[in-house]
Amino acid sequence: MEETDVLGAPYTVETLALRPDDEGAVEANLVRLRADGPARGAVLYVHGFCDYFFQTEYAAWWAARGWDFYALDLRKYGRSLREHQTAGYVDDVTDYDEELDLAWQAVTERDGHDRVLLSAHSTGGLIVTLWAHDRKLPVAGTVLNSPWVDMHGPFWLRLGSNVVRQLGGYQPRREIPRSVNPWYGHALHRDFRGEWDYDLAWKPIESWPVYAGWLRAIRKAHARLHRGLDLPGPVLVLTSGRTGRPQGLDDEVFSTDIVLDVTQMRRWATQVGPHVTVVSVEGAIHDVVLSRPEVRARVYDEIQRWLSAYVDRPIPTLATKEQP
């Protein structure tokens, strides 16, 4: 049953009841924004780690172009997080298949969309590509916004994460010490130096604790992606122009990816399918659609260019190639 979402009308939300886990009851929530006019298809969006759907400008951009927009708050995130739960924790990223399957059914079987684009940010990009590959879904295309495809940092740090992965097998709820600077959050939220309004209980400035079992699940997923996936349809991968290493709340925080390594994204992007377009947008931040106004205008231009070239006009094959 759809109700008015916390974002207010015209956004609606419905709760997807899931199987309970070792912490108790579990749910996910599917947000919807209807297209402006008759729908030509649908977009199904999934957020990243320590995140949830609040990117209304992104949703409205799709709706204005005739796409019904759906956003899934995964279990233990955002609208779906409950007091008895460990925020963001799963033992395996395939745990999310349950809510992704239900969301797909709602979009395709219930609402009748036979043309669906996938879109995902950061960790969501890792989760969605594996799910779509496993399910062999007939997606019309996929837009990945700074997907998390490998551990951020030098080789020795990634090697250390493999040791932690082993730890996650027998001490899954052991917290992994780490330091998180607040600069990214300060650059986003309007209470600090950003322009965006979102719930700091659902997306805290200090992020969430990371546990060995969760990191093990992520590293297993990275390894699967590195071996190669087979997403159907065209894929667009959007990244910042470069990775930033700021010394404080300086301009790099507002114009580079200070969360993940864009070089790794470019390296592994081609592993998700046979037709991948990678676009690096100079001046973009980790969530490229939350960049400064002039930068995200270029982001939307790139999405439109990709749509016009590969989604609105399917890729020619030997059988369908246009004749001169």
PAGUTOR-653472 format. One record per residue (C-alpha): x, y, z. Coordinates in nm, 4 decimals. Layout:
BEGIN
pt u->X; v->Y; w->Z
...
This chain:
BEGIN
pt u->0.0000; v->0.0000; w->0.0000
pt u->0.1443; v->0.3346; w->-0.1074
pt u->0.1451; v->0.6320; w->0.1281
pt u->0.2834; v->0.9841; w->0.1036
pt u->0.6588; v->0.9692; w->0.1570
pt u->0.8599; v->1.1739; w->0.4074
pt u->0.9694; v->1.3836; w->0.1080
pt u->0.6077; v->1.4921; w->0.0680
pt u->0.3743; v->1.4734; w->-0.2296
pt u->0.4060; v->1.3746; w->-0.5106
pt u->0.6473; v->1.1152; w->-0.3677
pt u->0.4862; v->0.7978; w->-0.2368
pt u->0.6354; v->0.5033; w->-0.0484
pt u->0.5395; v->0.1438; w->0.0156
pt u->0.6876; v->-0.0994; w->0.2662
pt u->0.8138; v->-0.4358; w->0.1441
pt u->0.7943; v->-0.6991; w->0.4189
pt u->1.0993; v->-0.9269; w->0.4168
pt u->1.1977; v->-1.2461; w->0.5928
pt u->1.3256; v->-1.1825; w->0.9490
pt u->1.6948; v->-1.2326; w->1.0225
pt u->1.8930; v->-1.2933; w->1.3427
pt u->1.8122; v->-0.9383; w->1.4623
pt u->1.4366; v->-0.9684; w->1.4096
pt u->1.1893; v->-0.8129; w->1.1685
pt u->1.3234; v->-0.6786; w->0.8384
pt u->1.1729; v->-0.4520; w->0.5759
pt u->1.2641; v->-0.2403; w->0.2750
pt u->1.0883; v->0.0649; w->0.1358
pt u->1.0162; v->0.1588; w->-0.2244
pt u->0.9714; v->0.5271; w->-0.3056
pt u->0.7973; v->0.6354; w->-0.6254
pt u->0.7731; v->0.9530; w->-0.8327
pt u->0.5421; v->0.9265; w->-1.1304
pt u->0.6470; v->1.0547; w->-1.4713
pt u->0.5256; v->1.3899; w->-1.5963
pt u->0.2716; v->1.2569; w->-1.8424
pt u->0.2479; v->0.9079; w->-1.9930
pt u->0.5405; v->0.6939; w->-1.8803
pt u->0.7850; v->0.5653; w->-2.1410
pt u->0.9530; v->0.3363; w->-1.8888
pt u->1.0846; v->0.3195; w->-1.5346
pt u->1.4077; v->0.3785; w->-1.3442
pt u->1.4912; v->0.1690; w->-1.0366
pt u->1.7513; v->0.3415; w->-0.8163
pt u->1.9582; v->0.2052; w->-0.5243
pt u->2.1636; v->0.4167; w->-0.2832
pt u->2.5099; v->0.3623; w->-0.1357
pt u->2.6517; v->0.2853; w->0.2115
pt u->2.5371; v->0.5062; w->0.4994
pt u->2.2868; v->0.6591; w->0.2619
pt u->1.9243; v->0.6548; w->0.1507
pt u->1.7156; v->0.8113; w->-0.1238
pt u->1.6784; v->1.1884; w->-0.0938
pt u->1.8121; v->1.2997; w->-0.4354
pt u->1.4880; v->1.4598; w->-0.5511
pt u->1.6502; v->1.6621; w->-0.8293
pt u->1.7745; v->1.3395; w->-0.9855
pt u->1.4304; v->1.1787; w->-0.9628
pt u->1.2594; v->1.4871; w->-1.1036
pt u->1.5017; v->1.4932; w->-1.3980
pt u->1.3920; v->1.1439; w->-1.4995
pt u->1.0230; v->1.2144; w->-1.4359
pt u->1.0383; v->1.5226; w->-1.6569
pt u->1.1608; v->1.2993; w->-1.9405
pt u->0.8775; v->1.0521; w->-1.9075
pt u->1.0248; v->0.7917; w->-1.6732
pt u->0.8519; v->0.6658; w->-1.3599
pt u->1.1209; v->0.6835; w->-1.0917
pt u->1.1483; v->0.4244; w->-0.8144
pt u->1.4058; v->0.4348; w->-0.5347
pt u->1.4669; v->0.1421; w->-0.3013
pt u->1.5844; v->0.2006; w->0.0558
pt u->1.7524; v->-0.1328; w->0.1268
pt u->1.7106; v->-0.3180; w->0.4558
pt u->1.8703; v->-0.1423; w->0.7549
pt u->1.9079; v->0.1857; w->0.5643
pt u->1.7091; v->0.5081; w->0.5728
pt u->1.3345; v->0.4519; w->0.5790
pt u->1.3952; v->0.0806; w->0.6392
pt u->1.6247; v->0.1111; w->0.9442
pt u->1.4738; v->-0.0003; w->1.2760
pt u->1.6021; v->0.0406; w->1.6334
pt u->1.6807; v->-0.3290; w->1.6806
pt u->1.9040; v->-0.3416; w->1.3721
pt u->2.2744; v->-0.2917; w->1.3049
pt u->2.2730; v->-0.0134; w->1.0483
pt u->2.3766; v->-0.1284; w->0.7012
pt u->2.4864; v->-0.4760; w->0.8080
pt u->2.4530; v->-0.7895; w->0.5966
pt u->2.6581; v->-1.1097; w->0.5820
pt u->2.6360; v->-1.1298; w->0.2026
pt u->2.5283; v->-0.8769; w->-0.0592
pt u->2.2954; v->-1.1395; w->-0.2059
pt u->2.0816; v->-1.0835; w->0.1059
pt u->1.9534; v->-0.7795; w->-0.0830
pt u->1.8210; v->-0.9979; w->-0.3647
pt u->1.4960; v->-1.0404; w->-0.1733
pt u->1.3973; v->-0.6724; w->-0.1748
pt u->1.5420; v->-0.6148; w->-0.5205
pt u->1.3293; v->-0.8998; w->-0.6544
pt u->1.0195; v->-0.7555; w->-0.4885
pt u->1.0942; v->-0.4077; w->-0.6234
pt u->1.1463; v->-0.5480; w->-0.9734
pt u->0.8154; v->-0.7324; w->-0.9517
pt u->0.6368; v->-0.4157; w->-0.8399
pt u->0.7837; v->-0.2147; w->-1.1272
pt u->0.7351; v->-0.4736; w->-1.4012
pt u->0.4523; v->-0.7104; w->-1.3096
pt u->0.2316; v->-0.4894; w->-1.0945
pt u->0.2902; v->-0.1524; w->-1.2623
pt u->0.3368; v->-0.2970; w->-1.6097
pt u->0.6709; v->-0.1458; w->-1.7117
pt u->0.8455; v->-0.3491; w->-1.9791
pt u->1.1301; v->-0.0993; w->-2.0210
pt u->1.3362; v->-0.0539; w->-1.7054
pt u->1.6632; v->0.1239; w->-1.6420
pt u->1.8719; v->0.0499; w->-1.3337
pt u->2.0589; v->0.3249; w->-1.1529
pt u->2.2779; v->0.3005; w->-0.8452
pt u->2.5346; v->0.4923; w->-0.6426
pt u->2.8581; v->0.3680; w->-0.4817
pt u->2.7949; v->0.0435; w->-0.2874
pt u->2.4562; v->0.0254; w->-0.4569
pt u->2.6375; v->-0.0047; w->-0.7879
pt u->2.8173; v->-0.3160; w->-0.6656
pt u->2.4978; v->-0.4700; w->-0.5286
pt u->2.2775; v->-0.3965; w->-0.8297
pt u->2.5204; v->-0.5169; w->-1.0963
pt u->2.5680; v->-0.8533; w->-0.9259
pt u->2.1926; v->-0.8962; w->-0.8771
pt u->2.1054; v->-0.8028; w->-1.2354
pt u->2.3769; v->-1.0370; w->-1.3650
pt u->2.2554; v->-1.3278; w->-1.1511
pt u->1.8908; v->-1.2726; w->-1.2456
pt u->1.9696; v->-1.2197; w->-1.6165
pt u->1.7271; v->-0.9279; w->-1.6180
pt u->1.6170; v->-0.7710; w->-1.9473
pt u->1.7179; v->-0.4195; w->-1.8395
pt u->1.7125; v->-0.1412; w->-2.0960
pt u->2.0324; v->0.0077; w->-1.9521
pt u->2.2183; v->0.0908; w->-1.6327
pt u->2.3521; v->0.4176; w->-1.4896
pt u->2.6234; v->0.3751; w->-1.2254
pt u->2.7200; v->0.6784; w->-1.0197
pt u->3.0710; v->0.6309; w->-0.8722
pt u->3.0297; v->0.2540; w->-0.8205
pt u->3.2365; v->0.0906; w->-0.5453
pt u->3.4341; v->-0.1687; w->-0.7379
pt u->3.7454; v->-0.2102; w->-0.5186
pt u->3.8885; v->-0.1030; w->-0.1851
pt u->4.0034; v->0.2583; w->-0.1730
pt u->4.3747; v->0.2980; w->-0.1113
pt u->4.7132; v->0.1483; w->-0.1999
pt u->4.7859; v->-0.2193; w->-0.2569
pt u->4.9047; v->-0.2848; w->0.0979
pt u->4.5739; v->-0.1525; w->0.2358
pt u->4.3729; v->-0.3734; w->0.0001
pt u->4.5874; v->-0.6688; w->0.1055
pt u->4.5071; v->-0.5867; w->0.4673
pt u->4.1374; v->-0.5899; w->0.3868
pt u->4.1761; v->-0.9512; w->0.2721
pt u->4.3052; v->-1.0375; w->0.6196
pt u->4.0001; v->-0.8638; w->0.7654
pt u->3.7854; v->-1.0670; w->0.5266
pt u->3.9144; v->-1.3841; w->0.6881
pt u->3.8387; v->-1.2354; w->1.0304
pt u->3.4824; v->-1.1741; w->0.9143
pt u->3.4328; v->-1.5470; w->0.8732
pt u->3.4563; v->-1.6182; w->1.2459
pt u->3.4035; v->-1.2774; w->1.4128
pt u->3.1531; v->-1.1115; w->1.1808
pt u->3.0322; v->-0.8477; w->1.4289
pt u->3.3800; v->-0.7331; w->1.5224
pt u->3.4075; v->-0.3608; w->1.4516
pt u->3.6922; v->-0.2538; w->1.2246
pt u->3.8667; v->0.0584; w->1.3602
pt u->3.8741; v->0.3448; w->1.1145
pt u->3.8780; v->0.7213; w->1.1121
pt u->3.6135; v->0.9119; w->0.9183
pt u->3.6576; v->1.2817; w->0.8586
pt u->3.3378; v->1.4916; w->0.8415
pt u->3.4307; v->1.6906; w->0.5329
pt u->3.2169; v->1.5040; w->0.2793
pt u->2.9066; v->1.5410; w->0.4948
pt u->2.9844; v->1.9056; w->0.5640
pt u->3.0137; v->1.9674; w->0.1900
pt u->2.6688; v->1.8127; w->0.1322
pt u->2.4348; v->1.9141; w->0.4142
pt u->2.2817; v->2.2596; w->0.4207
pt u->2.3370; v->2.2883; w->0.7979
pt u->2.7083; v->2.3094; w->0.7193
pt u->2.8428; v->2.4208; w->0.3776
pt u->2.6252; v->2.2193; w->0.1404
pt u->2.2917; v->2.2786; w->-0.0319
pt u->2.1127; v->1.9492; w->0.0422
pt u->1.8609; v->1.8722; w->0.3141
pt u->1.8526; v->1.5148; w->0.4408
pt u->1.8002; v->1.3251; w->0.7658
pt u->2.1263; v->1.3120; w->0.9621
pt u->1.9945; v->1.0143; w->1.1591
pt u->1.9720; v->0.8189; w->0.8324
pt u->2.2916; v->0.9596; w->0.6805
pt u->2.5108; v->1.0692; w->0.9713
pt u->2.8094; v->1.2959; w->0.9165
pt u->3.0329; v->1.0484; w->1.1014
pt u->2.9098; v->0.7530; w->0.8918
pt u->2.8408; v->0.4148; w->1.0557
pt u->3.0679; v->0.1523; w->1.2109
pt u->3.2100; v->-0.1077; w->0.9728
pt u->3.2116; v->-0.4720; w->1.0802
pt u->3.4341; v->-0.7584; w->0.9694
pt u->3.1443; v->-0.9671; w->0.8387
pt u->3.0138; v->-0.6795; w->0.6276
pt u->3.3584; v->-0.6062; w->0.4864
pt u->3.3971; v->-0.9754; w->0.4045
pt u->3.0699; v->-0.9598; w->0.2099
pt u->3.1911; v->-0.6549; w->0.0173
pt u->3.5282; v->-0.8088; w->-0.0693
pt u->3.3582; v->-1.1264; w->-0.1926
pt u->3.1374; v->-0.9096; w->-0.4127
pt u->3.4376; v->-0.7174; w->-0.5446
pt u->3.6057; v->-1.0451; w->-0.6391
pt u->3.2955; v->-1.1587; w->-0.8300
pt u->3.2783; v->-0.8318; w->-1.0227
pt u->3.6497; v->-0.8496; w->-1.1046
pt u->3.5958; v->-1.1891; w->-1.2678
pt u->3.3489; v->-1.0264; w->-1.5035
pt u->2.9730; v->-0.9801; w->-1.5292
pt u->2.7350; v->-0.9765; w->-1.8236
pt u->2.4851; v->-0.6938; w->-1.7808
pt u->2.2597; v->-0.6645; w->-2.0846
pt u->2.2036; v->-0.3285; w->-2.2469
pt u->2.4255; v->-0.0236; w->-2.2415
pt u->2.5932; v->0.0838; w->-1.9160
pt u->2.6935; v->0.4396; w->-1.8254
pt u->2.9528; v->0.4836; w->-1.5502
pt u->2.9864; v->0.8371; w->-1.4127
pt u->3.2808; v->0.9382; w->-1.1955
pt u->3.4537; v->1.2481; w->-1.0730
pt u->3.7461; v->1.3753; w->-1.2753
pt u->3.9885; v->1.2732; w->-1.0022
pt u->4.0316; v->1.1402; w->-0.6509
pt u->4.0909; v->1.4075; w->-0.3901
pt u->4.3140; v->1.4065; w->-0.0847
pt u->4.2096; v->1.7233; w->0.0978
pt u->4.3896; v->1.8584; w->0.4002
pt u->4.0769; v->2.0188; w->0.5398
pt u->3.7467; v->2.1605; w->0.4191
pt u->3.9143; v->2.3022; w->0.1109
pt u->3.8124; v->2.3183; w->-0.2552
pt u->3.9070; v->1.9525; w->-0.3174
pt u->3.6188; v->1.8477; w->-0.0933
pt u->3.3764; v->2.0268; w->-0.3260
pt u->3.5326; v->1.9234; w->-0.6575
pt u->3.6800; v->1.5705; w->-0.6312
pt u->3.5856; v->1.2253; w->-0.5062
pt u->3.7242; v->1.2065; w->-0.1527
pt u->3.5441; v->0.8796; w->-0.0753
pt u->3.6592; v->0.6321; w->-0.3429
pt u->3.9320; v->0.5968; w->-0.6055
pt u->3.8124; v->0.6980; w->-0.9515
pt u->4.1068; v->0.5190; w->-1.1143
pt u->3.9744; v->0.1890; w->-0.9796
pt u->3.6282; v->0.2697; w->-1.1137
pt u->3.7711; v->0.3283; w->-1.4601
pt u->3.9788; v->0.0111; w->-1.4382
pt u->3.6959; v->-0.2231; w->-1.3387
pt u->3.4002; v->-0.0568; w->-1.5135
pt u->3.4416; v->-0.2646; w->-1.8268
pt u->3.3978; v->-0.5832; w->-1.6225
pt u->3.0248; v->-0.5273; w->-1.5697
pt u->2.9154; v->-0.5893; w->-1.9281
pt u->3.0004; v->-0.5821; w->-2.2976
pt u->2.8854; v->-0.2245; w->-2.3662
pt u->3.0138; v->0.0275; w->-2.1104
pt u->3.0599; v->0.4031; w->-2.1456
pt u->3.2787; v->0.5686; w->-1.8804
pt u->3.2526; v->0.9446; w->-1.8337
pt u->3.4657; v->1.1365; w->-1.5842
pt u->3.3217; v->1.4775; w->-1.5007
pt u->3.5785; v->1.7300; w->-1.3867
pt u->3.4686; v->1.9012; w->-1.0659
pt u->3.2247; v->1.6290; w->-0.9600
pt u->3.2154; v->1.4833; w->-0.6095
pt u->3.1524; v->1.1230; w->-0.5006
pt u->2.7765; v->1.1405; w->-0.5555
pt u->2.8028; v->1.3157; w->-0.8881
pt u->2.4406; v->1.4368; w->-0.8898
pt u->2.5064; v->1.6266; w->-0.5652
pt u->2.7964; v->1.8235; w->-0.7124
pt u->2.7955; v->2.2011; w->-0.7553
pt u->2.5171; v->2.3243; w->-0.9874
pt u->2.7339; v->2.3893; w->-1.2934
pt u->2.9001; v->2.0485; w->-1.2568
pt u->2.5854; v->1.8461; w->-1.2147
pt u->2.4418; v->2.0251; w->-1.5175
pt u->2.7244; v->1.8588; w->-1.7127
pt u->2.6403; v->1.5287; w->-1.5444
pt u->2.2817; v->1.5510; w->-1.6669
pt u->2.4040; v->1.6454; w->-2.0141
pt u->2.6135; v->1.3270; w->-2.0199
pt u->2.3182; v->1.1130; w->-1.9091
pt u->2.1005; v->1.2689; w->-2.1794
pt u->2.3689; v->1.2120; w->-2.4435
pt u->2.3946; v->0.8455; w->-2.3407
pt u->2.0154; v->0.8061; w->-2.3381
pt u->1.9822; v->0.9550; w->-2.6842
pt u->2.2617; v->0.7434; w->-2.8280
pt u->2.2000; v->0.4034; w->-2.6699
pt u->1.8582; v->0.3812; w->-2.5014
pt u->1.6241; v->0.5897; w->-2.7146
pt u->1.8080; v->0.4564; w->-3.0201
pt u->1.9143; v->0.0929; w->-2.9566
pt u->2.2652; v->-0.0182; w->-3.0486
pt u->2.2613; v->-0.1504; w->-3.4093
pt u->2.3492; v->-0.5147; w->-3.4636
pt u->2.4347; v->-0.7004; w->-3.7833
pt u->2.0697; v->-0.8043; w->-3.8067
pt u->1.9203; v->-0.4594; w->-3.7419
pt u->2.1863; v->-0.2235; w->-3.8716
pt u->2.0319; v->0.0653; w->-4.0590
pt u->2.0895; v->0.0650; w->-4.4303
pt u->2.2275; v->0.3776; w->-4.5976
